[in-house]
Amino acid sequence: MTISKNVREIVLDTETTGLNPENGDRIVDIACVELINYIQTGKVYQTYINPQRLMNDEALRITGITNEFLKDKPLFEDIADEFLDFVKDSTLVIHNAKFDIDFLNSELKRIKKPLFKLDNAVDTLTLAKIKFPGSAVNLDALCRKFEIDTSIRVTHGALVDCYLLAEVYLNLLGGRQSSLLFESKSELSDPIRKTSSYEFHEARKFLPTKEEIQAHEAFLQTLNNAQWHSFFENPTKEFD
């Protein structure tokens, strides 16, 4: 089968010092996983960032990322161009998109860079609420629903969460991706040793069907619908 158009999307996740950029909270970990036609290509971007402020106790407990670890990491302004070049103009796939985009835009404002638009992102939290109304739809709950192995997820790290979210996303669209296989579960569970240089197994060899691609592209055209925005009236970050 020949597919005439390659759809590039970026699964994105961040970890932060707290919950509110308006109160001065900052990004400490950012990761991206590239999808082409909804399949992981193996290309990733991940970096830790010195937030120039302390992690709050809850963020430290959830992520395991310490202030001592972050103090020699680059500032956001030092990695911004590299990050933006990786993302380019691709659609972002994010779980609770408003949370991460608000944080990204807060960082970009500080260095006078163009901001991301929420309606250019696919929010898997919204997709999950539509598919499972009234059910828990945080990332862990969705992994359980789709029988995705989360044993590597000892603490919340952006890169590991991106890989899990990529599988969840495909399942939400009605497909099924082969199980994730990592070189070392113990290495990826350690937020200090985890980097984007790990070698991962190849993505599956077969392509999505023409019908799957058409259905997804039709969904993307609905992102400006007012009903889409209604999900973000009272957004909260779901860590569990």
RODREN-847114 format. One record per residue: x, y, z of N, C-alpha, C in turn; chain; residue number from 1. Coordinates in Angstrom, 2 decimals, always signed. Layout:
REM RODREN-847114
[pt [X,Y,Z],[X,Y,Z],[X,Y,Z],A,NUM]
...
REM end
This chain:
REM RODREN-847114
[pt [+0.84,-1.20,+0.00],[+0.00,+0.00,+0.00],[+0.88,+1.25,+0.00],A,1]
[pt [+0.54,+2.23,-0.81],[+1.27,+3.49,-0.88],[+0.49,+4.58,-0.18],A,2]
[pt [+1.15,+5.27,+0.74],[+0.52,+6.38,+1.44],[+1.11,+7.67,+0.89],A,3]
[pt [+0.26,+8.55,+0.40],[+0.73,+9.72,-0.32],[+1.20,+10.84,+0.60],A,4]
[pt [+0.76,+10.81,+1.87],[+1.07,+11.91,+2.76],[+1.61,+11.38,+4.08],A,5]
[pt [+2.75,+11.91,+4.53],[+3.29,+11.56,+5.83],[+2.78,+12.55,+6.87],A,6]
[pt [+2.15,+12.03,+7.90],[+1.63,+12.86,+8.98],[+2.66,+12.85,+10.11],A,7]
[pt [+3.26,+14.01,+10.39],[+4.24,+14.11,+11.48],[+3.60,+14.74,+12.70],A,8]
[pt [+3.68,+14.03,+13.81],[+3.18,+14.53,+15.08],[+4.26,+14.36,+16.13],A,9]
[pt [+4.21,+15.18,+17.17],[+5.18,+15.12,+18.26],[+4.43,+14.88,+19.56],A,10]
[pt [+4.68,+13.73,+20.17],[+4.16,+13.47,+21.51],[+5.06,+14.23,+22.49],A,11]
[pt [+4.46,+15.04,+23.34],[+5.24,+15.94,+24.20],[+4.78,+15.83,+25.65],A,12]
[pt [+5.74,+15.93,+26.57],[+5.42,+15.98,+27.99],[+6.46,+16.83,+28.69],A,13]
[pt [+6.05,+17.46,+29.79],[+6.97,+18.24,+30.61],[+6.82,+17.83,+32.07],A,14]
[pt [+7.87,+18.05,+32.84],[+7.79,+18.02,+34.30],[+8.14,+19.42,+34.79],A,15]
[pt [+7.55,+19.82,+35.89],[+7.64,+21.22,+36.32],[+7.91,+21.31,+37.82],A,16]
[pt [+8.27,+22.51,+38.27],[+8.53,+22.74,+39.69],[+7.25,+22.77,+40.51],A,17]
[pt [+6.12,+22.98,+39.87],[+4.82,+23.07,+40.54],[+3.73,+23.10,+39.51],A,18]
[pt [+2.56,+23.59,+39.90],[+1.39,+23.48,+39.04],[+1.01,+24.75,+38.30],A,19]
[pt [+1.61,+25.89,+38.61],[+1.09,+27.15,+38.08],[+2.21,+28.06,+37.58],A,20]
[pt [+2.34,+28.22,+36.25],[+3.38,+29.12,+35.74],[+3.14,+30.58,+36.12],A,21]
[pt [+1.88,+30.94,+36.38],[+1.58,+32.32,+36.78],[+2.14,+32.63,+38.17],A,22]
[pt [+2.41,+31.59,+38.95],[+3.02,+31.77,+40.26],[+4.54,+31.62,+40.21],A,23]
[pt [+5.08,+31.53,+39.00],[+6.53,+31.44,+38.85],[+7.06,+30.03,+38.68],A,24]
[pt [+6.19,+29.01,+38.64],[+6.67,+27.65,+38.43],[+7.26,+27.52,+37.03],A,25]
[pt [+8.25,+26.64,+36.91],[+9.03,+26.53,+35.66],[+9.14,+25.07,+35.21],A,26]
[pt [+9.53,+24.88,+33.95],[+9.77,+23.54,+33.40],[+11.15,+23.05,+33.84],A,27]
[pt [+11.23,+21.77,+34.24],[+12.51,+21.17,+34.61],[+12.89,+20.00,+33.71],A,28]
[pt [+11.94,+19.45,+32.97],[+12.19,+18.29,+32.13],[+11.22,+18.38,+30.96],A,29]
[pt [+11.75,+18.27,+29.74],[+10.89,+18.31,+28.56],[+11.32,+17.21,+27.61],A,30]
[pt [+10.34,+16.51,+27.03],[+10.65,+15.40,+26.13],[+9.66,+15.38,+24.98],A,31]
[pt [+10.15,+14.90,+23.83],[+9.34,+14.78,+22.62],[+9.65,+13.45,+21.95],A,32]
[pt [+8.64,+12.80,+21.41],[+8.79,+11.57,+20.64],[+8.12,+11.80,+19.28],A,33]
[pt [+8.85,+11.56,+18.21],[+8.33,+11.78,+16.86],[+7.48,+10.60,+16.39],A,34]
[pt [+6.32,+10.93,+15.81],[+5.47,+9.96,+15.14],[+5.36,+10.34,+13.67],A,35]
[pt [+5.48,+9.38,+12.79],[+5.16,+9.57,+11.37],[+4.06,+8.57,+11.03],A,36]
[pt [+2.93,+9.08,+10.55],[+1.77,+8.23,+10.31],[+1.43,+7.42,+11.57],A,37]
[pt [+1.55,+8.10,+12.75],[+1.14,+7.55,+14.05],[+2.06,+6.45,+14.56],A,38]
[pt [+3.21,+6.25,+13.91],[+4.17,+5.23,+14.32],[+5.42,+5.91,+14.86],A,39]
[pt [+5.95,+5.42,+15.98],[+7.19,+5.97,+16.54],[+8.36,+5.71,+15.59],A,40]
[pt [+9.11,+6.76,+15.29],[+10.24,+6.63,+14.36],[+11.55,+6.33,+15.07],A,41]
[pt [+11.60,+6.51,+16.38],[+12.85,+6.36,+17.13],[+13.54,+7.68,+17.39],A,42]
[pt [+13.06,+8.77,+16.74],[+13.65,+10.09,+16.98],[+13.00,+10.72,+18.21],A,43]
[pt [+13.85,+11.16,+19.14],[+13.35,+11.78,+20.36],[+14.16,+13.02,+20.68],A,44]
[pt [+13.57,+13.87,+21.50],[+14.27,+15.01,+22.09],[+13.96,+15.02,+23.57],A,45]
[pt [+15.00,+15.14,+24.40],[+14.78,+15.21,+25.84],[+15.91,+15.99,+26.49],A,46]
[pt [+15.54,+16.85,+27.42],[+16.55,+17.59,+28.18],[+15.98,+17.99,+29.53],A,47]
[pt [+16.88,+18.08,+30.51],[+16.54,+18.69,+31.80],[+16.90,+20.16,+31.74],A,48]
[pt [+16.24,+20.94,+32.57],[+16.39,+22.40,+32.54],[+16.54,+22.93,+33.95],A,49]
[pt [+17.47,+23.84,+34.13],[+17.62,+24.55,+35.41],[+16.49,+25.58,+35.50],A,50]
[pt [+15.55,+25.41,+36.46],[+14.39,+26.32,+36.51],[+14.69,+27.63,+37.24],A,51]
[pt [+15.87,+27.73,+37.82],[+16.24,+28.94,+38.59],[+15.29,+29.19,+39.75],A,52]
[pt [+14.71,+28.12,+40.25],[+13.92,+28.16,+41.47],[+13.85,+26.75,+42.01],A,53]
[pt [+13.40,+26.58,+43.25],[+13.38,+25.26,+43.87],[+12.15,+24.46,+43.46],A,54]
[pt [+12.32,+23.15,+43.40],[+11.19,+22.24,+43.22],[+10.33,+22.29,+44.47],A,55]
[pt [+8.99,+22.28,+44.30],[+8.18,+22.16,+45.51],[+8.17,+20.70,+45.95],A,56]
[pt [+7.75,+20.45,+47.18],[+7.87,+19.12,+47.77],[+7.10,+18.07,+46.99],A,57]
[pt [+5.90,+18.42,+46.52],[+5.09,+17.45,+45.79],[+5.72,+17.11,+44.44],A,58]
[pt [+6.24,+18.11,+43.74],[+6.89,+17.85,+42.46],[+8.13,+16.99,+42.65],A,59]
[pt [+8.86,+17.23,+43.72],[+10.04,+16.42,+44.02],[+9.64,+14.98,+44.29],A,60]
[pt [+8.57,+14.78,+45.05],[+8.11,+13.43,+45.36],[+7.67,+12.69,+44.09],A,61]
[pt [+6.96,+13.38,+43.21],[+6.40,+12.75,+42.02],[+7.48,+12.42,+40.99],A,62]
[pt [+8.40,+13.34,+40.76],[+9.39,+13.18,+39.69],[+10.70,+12.56,+40.14],A,63]
[pt [+11.06,+12.75,+41.41],[+12.36,+12.31,+41.88],[+13.50,+13.19,+41.40],A,64]
[pt [+13.18,+14.30,+40.76],[+14.20,+15.22,+40.25],[+14.55,+16.21,+41.36],A,65]
[pt [+15.81,+16.25,+41.74],[+16.23,+17.06,+42.88],[+16.78,+18.41,+42.44],A,66]
[pt [+16.78,+19.35,+43.36],[+17.37,+20.67,+43.09],[+18.86,+20.55,+42.82],A,67]
[pt [+19.52,+19.66,+43.53],[+20.96,+19.45,+43.34],[+21.24,+18.97,+41.92],A,68]
[pt [+20.42,+18.06,+41.43],[+20.59,+17.53,+40.08],[+20.41,+18.61,+39.02],A,69]
[pt [+19.48,+19.52,+39.25],[+19.12,+20.52,+38.24],[+20.07,+21.72,+38.19],A,70]
[pt [+20.86,+21.93,+39.21],[+21.58,+23.19,+39.31],[+22.61,+23.43,+38.21],A,71]
[pt [+23.14,+22.35,+37.59],[+24.12,+22.55,+36.51],[+23.52,+22.30,+35.13],A,72]
[pt [+22.20,+22.19,+35.05],[+21.53,+21.95,+33.76],[+21.35,+23.28,+33.01],A,73]
[pt [+21.17,+23.23,+31.69],[+21.01,+24.47,+30.91],[+19.73,+25.19,+31.25],A,74]
[pt [+19.69,+26.50,+30.99],[+18.47,+27.28,+31.13],[+17.58,+27.03,+29.92],A,75]
[pt [+16.30,+27.34,+30.05],[+15.38,+27.15,+28.92],[+15.86,+27.94,+27.70],A,76]
[pt [+16.33,+29.15,+27.91],[+16.78,+29.96,+26.78],[+17.94,+29.32,+26.03],A,77]
[pt [+18.70,+28.47,+26.71],[+19.84,+27.81,+26.07],[+19.41,+26.64,+25.19],A,78]
[pt [+18.26,+26.05,+25.46],[+17.81,+24.88,+24.68],[+16.63,+25.21,+23.77],A,79]
[pt [+16.12,+26.45,+23.84],[+14.88,+26.79,+23.14],[+14.97,+26.56,+21.64],A,80]
[pt [+16.03,+27.01,+21.01],[+16.13,+26.88,+19.55],[+16.19,+25.42,+19.13],A,81]
[pt [+16.95,+24.61,+19.87],[+17.06,+23.19,+19.55],[+15.71,+22.49,+19.72],A,82]
[pt [+15.01,+22.82,+20.78],[+13.69,+22.25,+21.03],[+12.70,+22.65,+19.94],A,83]
[pt [+12.65,+23.94,+19.60],[+11.72,+24.42,+18.59],[+12.03,+23.86,+17.22],A,84]
[pt [+13.31,+23.64,+16.93],[+13.70,+23.05,+15.65],[+13.22,+21.60,+15.56],A,85]
[pt [+13.24,+20.88,+16.68],[+12.76,+19.50,+16.67],[+11.25,+19.46,+16.46],A,86]
[pt [+10.55,+20.34,+17.14],[+9.09,+20.35,+17.05],[+8.63,+20.89,+15.70],A,87]
[pt [+9.29,+21.97,+15.25],[+8.93,+22.65,+14.00],[+7.44,+23.00,+14.00],A,88]
[pt [+6.75,+22.74,+12.89],[+5.33,+23.10,+12.82],[+4.43,+21.88,+12.95],A,89]
[pt [+4.94,+20.82,+13.57],[+4.18,+19.58,+13.70],[+3.08,+19.72,+14.75],A,90]
[pt [+2.04,+18.93,+14.60],[+0.99,+18.87,+15.60],[+1.54,+18.23,+16.87],A,91]
[pt [+1.23,+18.84,+18.02],[+1.66,+18.29,+19.31],[+0.56,+17.37,+19.85],A,92]
[pt [+0.97,+16.25,+20.41],[+0.06,+15.31,+21.07],[+0.41,+15.33,+22.55],A,93]
[pt [-0.52,+15.80,+23.39],[-0.22,+16.04,+24.80],[-1.40,+15.57,+25.65],A,94]
[pt [-1.10,+15.02,+26.82],[-2.16,+14.65,+27.75],[-2.39,+15.82,+28.71],A,95]
[pt [-3.57,+16.42,+28.61],[-3.91,+17.69,+29.26],[-3.08,+18.81,+28.64],A,96]
[pt [-3.38,+19.10,+27.39],[-2.56,+19.99,+26.57],[-2.44,+21.40,+27.15],A,97]
[pt [-3.49,+21.92,+27.76],[-3.44,+23.29,+28.25],[-2.35,+23.46,+29.31],A,98]
[pt [-2.20,+22.47,+30.17],[-1.18,+22.54,+31.22],[+0.21,+22.72,+30.62],A,99]
[pt [+0.60,+21.82,+29.72],[+1.95,+21.88,+29.16],[+2.15,+23.09,+28.26],A,100]
[pt [+1.14,+23.45,+27.47],[+1.28,+24.60,+26.59],[+1.35,+25.89,+27.38],A,101]
[pt [+0.60,+25.99,+28.47],[+0.72,+27.18,+29.33],[+2.15,+27.32,+29.86],A,102]
[pt [+2.74,+26.22,+30.28],[+4.11,+26.27,+30.78],[+5.10,+26.61,+29.66],A,103]
[pt [+4.94,+25.97,+28.51],[+5.83,+26.27,+27.38],[+5.72,+27.74,+26.98],A,104]
[pt [+4.51,+28.25,+26.89],[+4.32,+29.64,+26.49],[+4.86,+30.61,+27.53],A,105]
[pt [+4.78,+30.23,+28.79],[+5.37,+31.07,+29.84],[+6.88,+31.18,+29.65],A,106]
[pt [+7.51,+30.05,+29.31],[+8.96,+30.06,+29.06],[+9.28,+30.86,+27.79],A,107]
[pt [+8.49,+30.65,+26.74],[+8.75,+31.32,+25.47],[+8.55,+32.83,+25.58],A,108]
[pt [+7.58,+33.25,+26.39],[+7.36,+34.68,+26.60],[+8.58,+35.35,+27.19],A,109]
[pt [+9.21,+34.67,+28.12],[+10.38,+35.25,+28.80],[+11.50,+35.57,+27.83],A,110]
[pt [+11.59,+34.78,+26.76],[+12.70,+34.99,+25.81],[+12.19,+35.53,+24.47],A,111]
[pt [+10.93,+36.00,+24.49],[+10.35,+36.69,+23.32],[+10.36,+35.81,+22.06],A,112]
[pt [+9.90,+34.56,+22.23],[+9.75,+33.64,+21.11],[+8.26,+33.47,+20.80],A,113]
[pt [+7.91,+33.09,+19.56],[+6.50,+32.85,+19.22],[+5.89,+31.78,+20.12],A,114]
[pt [+4.61,+31.92,+20.43],[+3.94,+31.02,+21.35],[+3.21,+29.91,+20.61],A,115]
[pt [+2.99,+28.80,+21.31],[+2.18,+27.70,+20.77],[+0.70,+28.05,+20.89],A,116]
[pt [-0.09,+27.52,+19.96],[-1.54,+27.69,+20.00],[-2.18,+26.40,+20.47],A,117]
[pt [-3.06,+26.52,+21.45],[-3.71,+25.35,+22.00],[-4.51,+24.57,+20.97],A,118]
[pt [-5.14,+25.29,+20.03],[-5.98,+24.58,+19.06],[-5.18,+23.89,+17.97],A,119]
[pt [-3.85,+23.97,+18.03],[-3.00,+23.20,+17.12],[-2.48,+21.93,+17.78],A,120]
[pt [-2.98,+21.62,+18.96],[-2.55,+20.42,+19.68],[-3.69,+19.41,+19.74],A,121]
[pt [-3.34,+18.13,+19.78],[-4.29,+17.06,+20.04],[-4.18,+16.72,+21.52],A,122]
[pt [-5.28,+16.86,+22.24],[-5.29,+16.59,+23.67],[-5.83,+15.18,+23.91],A,123]
[pt [-4.96,+14.26,+24.32],[-5.40,+12.89,+24.55],[-6.31,+12.80,+25.77],A,124]
[pt [-6.23,+13.76,+26.68],[-7.17,+13.78,+27.80],[-8.59,+13.99,+27.30],A,125]
[pt [-8.76,+14.89,+26.35],[-10.07,+15.12,+25.76],[-10.56,+13.90,+24.99],A,126]
[pt [-9.68,+13.29,+24.20],[-10.06,+12.08,+23.47],[-10.51,+10.99,+24.44],A,127]
[pt [-9.79,+10.86,+25.56],[-10.12,+9.81,+26.53],[-11.45,+10.09,+27.22],A,128]
[pt [-11.75,+11.37,+27.50],[-13.03,+11.71,+28.12],[-14.19,+11.38,+27.19],A,129]
[pt [-13.98,+11.55,+25.90],[-15.02,+11.21,+24.93],[-15.20,+9.70,+24.84],A,130]
[pt [-14.08,+8.98,+24.84],[-14.13,+7.52,+24.68],[-14.59,+6.82,+25.95],A,131]
[pt [-14.21,+7.36,+27.12],[-14.54,+6.73,+28.40],[-15.23,+7.74,+29.33],A,132]
[pt [-16.42,+8.19,+28.99],[-17.10,+9.20,+29.83],[-17.33,+8.68,+31.24],A,133]
[pt [-16.98,+9.52,+32.22],[-17.19,+9.16,+33.61],[-16.13,+8.28,+34.22],A,134]
[pt [-15.14,+7.86,+33.43],[-14.07,+6.99,+33.93],[-12.81,+7.79,+34.21],A,135]
[pt [-11.92,+7.23,+35.01],[-10.60,+7.84,+35.22],[-9.84,+7.81,+33.90],A,136]
[pt [-9.26,+8.95,+33.53],[-8.57,+9.03,+32.23],[-7.18,+9.64,+32.38],A,137]
[pt [-6.56,+9.51,+33.56],[-5.16,+9.90,+33.65],[-4.32,+8.85,+32.93],A,138]
[pt [-3.02,+9.12,+32.77],[-2.18,+8.25,+31.94],[-2.10,+6.84,+32.49],A,139]
[pt [-1.95,+6.69,+33.80],[-1.88,+5.35,+34.39],[-3.17,+4.58,+34.15],A,140]
[pt [-4.30,+5.24,+34.33],[-5.59,+4.57,+34.14],[-5.76,+4.12,+32.69],A,141]
[pt [-5.35,+4.96,+31.75],[-5.47,+4.60,+30.33],[-4.53,+3.45,+29.97],A,142]
[pt [-3.35,+3.45,+30.56],[-2.44,+2.33,+30.32],[-3.06,+1.02,+30.82],A,143]
[pt [-3.74,+1.07,+31.96],[-4.40,-0.13,+32.46],[-5.53,-0.56,+31.51],A,144]
[pt [-6.30,+0.41,+31.03],[-7.41,+0.07,+30.12],[-6.90,-0.62,+28.86],A,145]
[pt [-5.76,-0.15,+28.35],[-5.23,-0.68,+27.09],[-4.16,-1.75,+27.31],A,146]
[pt [-3.97,-2.16,+28.57],[-3.01,-3.22,+28.91],[-1.60,-2.88,+28.43],A,147]
[pt [-1.20,-1.65,+28.68],[+0.15,-1.19,+28.35],[+1.02,-1.31,+29.59],A,148]
[pt [+2.17,-1.94,+29.45],[+3.07,-2.18,+30.57],[+3.64,-0.87,+31.10],A,149]
[pt [+3.45,-0.59,+32.38],[+3.97,+0.63,+33.00],[+5.04,+0.33,+34.05],A,150]
[pt [+5.62,-0.85,+34.00],[+6.57,-1.24,+35.05],[+7.81,-0.37,+35.07],A,151]
[pt [+8.12,+0.31,+33.96],[+9.29,+1.20,+33.94],[+9.01,+2.54,+34.60],A,152]
[pt [+7.75,+2.81,+34.90],[+7.36,+4.15,+35.36],[+7.41,+4.23,+36.88],A,153]
[pt [+8.62,+4.17,+37.44],[+8.79,+4.26,+38.88],[+8.50,+5.68,+39.36],A,154]
[pt [+9.04,+6.67,+38.64],[+8.71,+8.07,+38.90],[+8.24,+8.68,+37.59],A,155]
[pt [+7.64,+9.87,+37.67],[+7.16,+10.55,+36.48],[+8.32,+11.25,+35.80],A,156]
[pt [+8.71,+10.76,+34.63],[+9.72,+11.42,+33.81],[+9.12,+11.71,+32.45],A,157]
[pt [+9.50,+12.82,+31.85],[+8.86,+13.25,+30.61],[+9.06,+12.26,+29.47],A,158]
[pt [+10.27,+11.71,+29.35],[+10.52,+10.81,+28.21],[+9.74,+9.51,+28.34],A,159]
[pt [+9.77,+8.89,+29.50],[+9.01,+7.66,+29.71],[+7.52,+7.91,+29.47],A,160]
[pt [+7.01,+9.03,+29.99],[+5.59,+9.33,+29.81],[+5.24,+9.56,+28.34],A,161]
[pt [+6.17,+10.12,+27.57],[+5.93,+10.29,+26.13],[+5.79,+8.94,+25.44],A,162]
[pt [+6.64,+7.99,+25.78],[+6.55,+6.67,+25.16],[+5.24,+5.98,+25.52],A,163]
[pt [+4.84,+6.09,+26.77],[+3.57,+5.50,+27.17],[+2.40,+6.20,+26.48],A,164]
[pt [+2.47,+7.53,+26.41],[+1.39,+8.28,+25.79],[+1.27,+7.97,+24.30],A,165]
[pt [+2.39,+7.73,+23.63],[+2.34,+7.37,+22.22],[+1.53,+6.10,+22.01],A,166]
[pt [+1.69,+5.12,+22.91],[+0.89,+3.90,+22.80],[-0.57,+4.16,+23.13],A,167]
[pt [-0.81,+4.95,+24.17],[-2.19,+5.29,+24.53],[-2.88,+6.00,+23.37],A,168]
[pt [-2.18,+6.94,+22.75],[-2.75,+7.71,+21.65],[-3.20,+6.81,+20.51],A,169]
[pt [-2.36,+5.87,+20.12],[-2.73,+4.97,+19.03],[-3.94,+4.14,+19.39],A,170]
[pt [-4.00,+3.70,+20.65],[-5.16,+2.94,+21.09],[-6.43,+3.79,+21.09],A,171]
[pt [-6.31,+5.05,+21.48],[-7.47,+5.94,+21.46],[-7.98,+6.15,+20.04],A,172]
[pt [-7.08,+6.08,+19.06],[-7.49,+6.23,+17.67],[-8.04,+4.94,+17.08],A,173]
[pt [-7.95,+3.85,+17.87],[-8.50,+2.59,+17.42],[-7.49,+1.60,+16.92],A,174]
[pt [-6.20,+1.98,+16.93],[-5.15,+1.07,+16.49],[-4.52,+0.38,+17.65],A,175]
[pt [-3.46,-0.36,+17.40],[-2.73,-1.04,+18.46],[-1.27,-1.13,+18.07],A,176]
[pt [-0.39,-0.57,+18.90],[+1.04,-0.59,+18.62],[+1.67,-1.72,+19.39],A,177]
[pt [+2.73,-2.30,+18.82],[+3.43,-3.36,+19.52],[+4.00,-2.83,+20.82],A,178]
[pt [+4.18,-3.71,+21.80],[+4.62,-3.30,+23.13],[+5.97,-2.61,+23.07],A,179]
[pt [+6.15,-1.63,+23.97],[+7.41,-0.93,+24.05],[+8.47,-1.83,+24.67],A,180]
[pt [+9.64,-1.82,+24.08],[+10.75,-2.58,+24.63],[+11.91,-1.63,+24.85],A,181]
[pt [+12.41,-1.55,+26.08],[+13.50,-0.64,+26.41],[+14.77,-1.45,+26.66],A,182]
[pt [+15.91,-0.81,+26.44],[+17.18,-1.46,+26.68],[+17.33,-1.85,+28.15],A,183]
[pt [+16.90,-0.96,+29.05],[+17.05,-1.25,+30.47],[+15.97,-0.54,+31.25],A,184]
[pt [+15.08,-1.30,+31.89],[+14.03,-0.68,+32.67],[+14.61,+0.08,+33.85],A,185]
[pt [+15.66,-0.46,+34.46],[+16.22,+0.20,+35.64],[+16.84,+1.53,+35.28],A,186]
[pt [+17.44,+1.66,+34.09],[+18.05,+2.92,+33.69],[+16.99,+3.97,+33.44],A,187]
[pt [+15.89,+3.60,+32.75],[+14.86,+4.58,+32.44],[+14.04,+4.97,+33.66],A,188]
[pt [+14.05,+4.16,+34.71],[+13.31,+4.52,+35.91],[+14.07,+5.50,+36.77],A,189]
[pt [+15.34,+5.76,+36.44],[+16.17,+6.68,+37.20],[+16.19,+8.02,+36.49],A,190]
[pt [+15.57,+9.08,+37.05],[+15.45,+10.35,+36.34],[+16.78,+11.04,+36.12],A,191]
[pt [+17.83,+10.66,+36.86],[+19.13,+11.30,+36.68],[+19.89,+10.67,+35.53],A,192]
[pt [+19.74,+9.35,+35.33],[+20.50,+8.67,+34.29],[+19.77,+8.64,+32.96],A,193]
[pt [+18.47,+8.93,+32.95],[+17.66,+8.88,+31.74],[+18.05,+9.99,+30.78],A,194]
[pt [+18.37,+9.71,+29.53],[+18.69,+10.71,+28.52],[+18.08,+10.29,+27.20],A,195]
[pt [+18.15,+11.19,+26.21],[+17.58,+10.90,+24.91],[+18.50,+10.07,+24.04],A,196]
[pt [+19.65,+9.63,+24.53],[+20.61,+8.89,+23.72],[+20.39,+7.39,+23.78],A,197]
[pt [+19.39,+6.91,+24.53],[+19.15,+5.49,+24.61],[+18.72,+4.94,+23.26],A,198]
[pt [+19.12,+3.70,+22.97],[+18.70,+3.05,+21.74],[+17.41,+2.28,+21.99],A,199]
[pt [+16.45,+2.47,+21.13],[+15.17,+1.81,+21.28],[+14.95,+0.88,+20.09],A,200]
[pt [+14.10,-0.08,+20.30],[+13.80,-1.02,+19.22],[+13.03,-0.32,+18.10],A,201]
[pt [+13.12,-0.89,+16.92],[+12.45,-0.29,+15.76],[+10.95,-0.26,+15.95],A,202]
[pt [+10.33,+0.74,+15.30],[+8.87,+0.79,+15.28],[+8.35,-0.36,+14.44],A,203]
[pt [+7.06,-0.63,+14.58],[+6.48,-1.72,+13.80],[+6.66,-1.46,+12.31],A,204]
[pt [+6.69,-2.52,+11.54],[+6.99,-2.41,+10.12],[+5.78,-2.06,+9.27],A,205]
[pt [+4.58,-2.39,+9.71],[+3.40,-2.17,+8.87],[+2.81,-0.79,+9.12],A,206]
[pt [+2.18,-0.24,+8.09],[+1.64,+1.11,+8.13],[+0.16,+1.09,+8.48],A,207]
[pt [-0.37,+2.21,+9.00],[-1.81,+2.27,+9.24],[-2.57,+2.22,+7.93],A,208]
[pt [-3.83,+1.85,+8.00],[-4.63,+1.77,+6.80],[-5.00,+3.16,+6.31],A,209]
[pt [-5.41,+3.23,+5.05],[-5.85,+4.50,+4.47],[-7.05,+5.04,+5.25],A,210]
[pt [-7.93,+4.15,+5.69],[-9.12,+4.58,+6.43],[-8.73,+5.19,+7.78],A,211]
[pt [-7.72,+4.60,+8.46],[-7.26,+5.14,+9.74],[-6.69,+6.55,+9.56],A,212]
[pt [-5.90,+6.73,+8.51],[-5.30,+8.04,+8.25],[-6.39,+9.07,+7.95],A,213]
[pt [-7.35,+8.70,+7.11],[-8.42,+9.64,+6.77],[-9.24,+10.00,+8.00],A,214]
[pt [-9.51,+9.02,+8.85],[-10.30,+9.28,+10.06],[-9.56,+10.22,+11.00],A,215]
[pt [-8.25,+10.03,+11.11],[-7.48,+10.89,+12.00],[-7.37,+12.30,+11.45],A,216]
[pt [-7.15,+12.43,+10.15],[-7.05,+13.75,+9.55],[-8.39,+14.49,+9.67],A,217]
[pt [-9.49,+13.75,+9.57],[-10.81,+14.37,+9.75],[-10.96,+14.87,+11.18],A,218]
[pt [-10.45,+14.10,+12.14],[-10.51,+14.55,+13.53],[-9.72,+15.83,+13.74],A,219]
[pt [-8.53,+15.93,+13.14],[-7.70,+17.11,+13.32],[-8.40,+18.37,+12.82],A,220]
[pt [-9.26,+18.23,+11.83],[-9.98,+19.38,+11.30],[-11.04,+19.91,+12.27],A,221]
[pt [-11.32,+19.13,+13.31],[-12.36,+19.54,+14.27],[-11.79,+20.30,+15.45],A,222]
[pt [-10.50,+20.54,+15.52],[-9.87,+21.06,+16.73],[-10.30,+22.48,+17.06],A,223]
[pt [-10.82,+23.23,+16.11],[-11.26,+24.59,+16.40],[-12.72,+24.64,+16.87],A,224]
[pt [-13.38,+23.50,+16.94],[-14.77,+23.44,+17.36],[-14.90,+23.92,+18.79],A,225]
[pt [-15.95,+24.69,+19.09],[-16.14,+25.24,+20.43],[-16.25,+24.14,+21.48],A,226]
[pt [-16.82,+22.99,+21.12],[-16.95,+21.90,+22.07],[-15.57,+21.43,+22.53],A,227]
[pt [-14.59,+21.49,+21.67],[-13.22,+21.10,+22.03],[-12.72,+21.98,+23.15],A,228]
[pt [-12.91,+23.29,+23.03],[-12.37,+24.20,+24.03],[-13.09,+24.10,+25.36],A,229]
[pt [-14.31,+23.59,+25.38],[-15.05,+23.52,+26.63],[-14.41,+22.58,+27.63],A,230]
[pt [-13.56,+21.68,+27.16],[-12.90,+20.76,+28.08],[-11.84,+21.45,+28.91],A,231]
[pt [-11.45,+22.69,+28.54],[-10.33,+23.33,+29.20],[-10.77,+24.43,+30.15],A,232]
[pt [-12.05,+24.46,+30.53],[-12.52,+25.54,+31.39],[-11.86,+25.49,+32.75],A,233]
[pt [-11.67,+24.27,+33.30],[-11.04,+24.12,+34.61],[-10.00,+23.01,+34.55],A,234]
[pt [-8.92,+23.20,+33.75],[-7.94,+22.15,+33.59],[-7.11,+21.95,+34.86],A,235]
[pt [-6.74,+20.70,+35.13],[-5.79,+20.39,+36.20],[-4.83,+19.35,+35.69],A,236]
[pt [-3.59,+19.39,+36.17],[-2.60,+18.40,+35.78],[-2.90,+17.10,+36.48],A,237]
[pt [-3.00,+15.99,+35.72],[-3.28,+14.69,+36.32],[-1.99,+13.91,+36.40],A,238]
[pt [-1.46,+13.75,+37.61],[-0.19,+13.07,+37.75],[-0.34,+11.56,+37.89],A,239]
[pt [-1.46,+11.07,+38.44],[-1.58,+9.66,+38.78],[-1.98,+8.82,+37.58],A,240]
REM end
